[in-house]
């Protein structure tokens, strides 16, 4: 990087369905006890709908992960499976969607 240049983070908006094991791990590390209202970033999308997200950063990217009941469940399930030393790297979104419909 040349003198005078600043590092610009790539910004990515991600739905919980697209989260991989590494991203879930970052979320659980940043919010071990869950997130609260102060952690939520709110913006309006192209359809003028309010979208709520939590931010997680890596060295080169700032991720905004869309907040939903499913995200909370995914983080809890990941944290539980991580404690069990599970080798499962895929998030079972079908189970989460079915439980939200109930």
C-alpha positions in Angstrom: 0.0 0.0 0.0 1.3 3.4 -0.9 1.8 6.2 1.5 -1.4 8.2 1.9 -3.7 5.4 0.9 -6.1 4.0 3.4 -7.4 0.4 3.5 -11.0 0.2 2.4 -13.1 -2.7 3.7 -15.2 -4.6 1.3 -18.8 -4.4 2.6 -21.1 -7.5 2.2 -24.7 -8.0 3.3 -25.3 -11.7 4.1 -28.5 -13.6 5.0 -28.2 -16.1 7.7 -28.9 -18.9 5.2 -25.6 -18.1 3.5 -23.5 -18.3 6.6 -20.7 -20.8 6.7 -19.1 -22.3 9.7 -16.3 -19.6 9.8 -18.9 -16.8 9.7 -21.0 -18.4 12.4 -17.9 -18.8 14.5 -17.1 -15.1 14.1 -20.6 -14.2 15.2 -20.5 -16.4 18.3 -17.1 -15.0 19.2 -18.2 -11.4 18.9 -21.6 -12.0 20.6 -21.1 -14.9 23.0 -24.1 -13.9 25.0 -26.2 -12.8 22.0 -26.6 -9.3 20.6 -28.8 -6.5 21.9 -30.4 -3.4 20.4 -27.1 -1.4 20.5 -25.4 -4.0 18.2 -28.1 -3.7 15.5 -27.4 -1.7 12.4 -30.6 -0.5 10.6 -31.0 0.6 7.0 -33.6 0.8 4.2 -33.2 -1.5 1.2 -34.1 -0.7 -2.4 -37.7 -1.5 -1.7 -37.7 1.0 1.2 -38.0 -1.9 3.7 -36.3 -1.6 7.0 -33.5 -4.2 7.4 -31.8 -5.0 10.6 -28.3 -6.4 10.7 -25.3 -7.1 13.0 -21.8 -6.3 11.9 -18.9 -8.7 11.9 -15.5 -7.7 10.5 -12.6 -9.7 9.2 -9.3 -8.2 8.1 -10.6 -7.1 4.7 -14.4 -7.3 4.9 -17.2 -5.9 6.9 -20.2 -8.2 6.9 -23.7 -7.1 7.8 -25.6 -10.2 8.8 -29.4 -9.8 8.5 -31.1 -10.2 11.9 -33.9 -12.7 12.4 -35.3 -15.2 14.8 -33.6 -17.8 12.6 -30.1 -16.1 13.1 -30.5 -16.3 16.9 -31.4 -20.0 16.6 -28.5 -20.7 14.2 -26.0 -19.0 16.5 -27.3 -21.0 19.5 -27.3 -24.3 17.6 -23.8 -23.6 16.3 -22.5 -22.7 19.8 -24.0 -26.0 21.1 -22.6 -28.1 18.3 -19.2 -26.4 18.7 -19.2 -27.4 22.3 -20.0 -31.0 21.3 -17.0 -31.0 18.8 -19.3 -31.8 16.0 -17.8 -32.3 12.6 -20.9 -30.9 10.9 -20.0 -27.8 8.8 -23.4 -27.3 7.3 -26.2 -25.4 9.0 -29.5 -27.2 8.8 -31.7 -24.4 7.6 -34.7 -26.7 6.8 -35.0 -27.5 10.5 -34.8 -23.8 11.4 -37.4 -22.8 8.8 -39.8 -25.5 10.0 -39.5 -24.5 13.6 -40.2 -20.9 12.7 -43.4 -21.9 10.9 -44.8 -23.6 14.0 
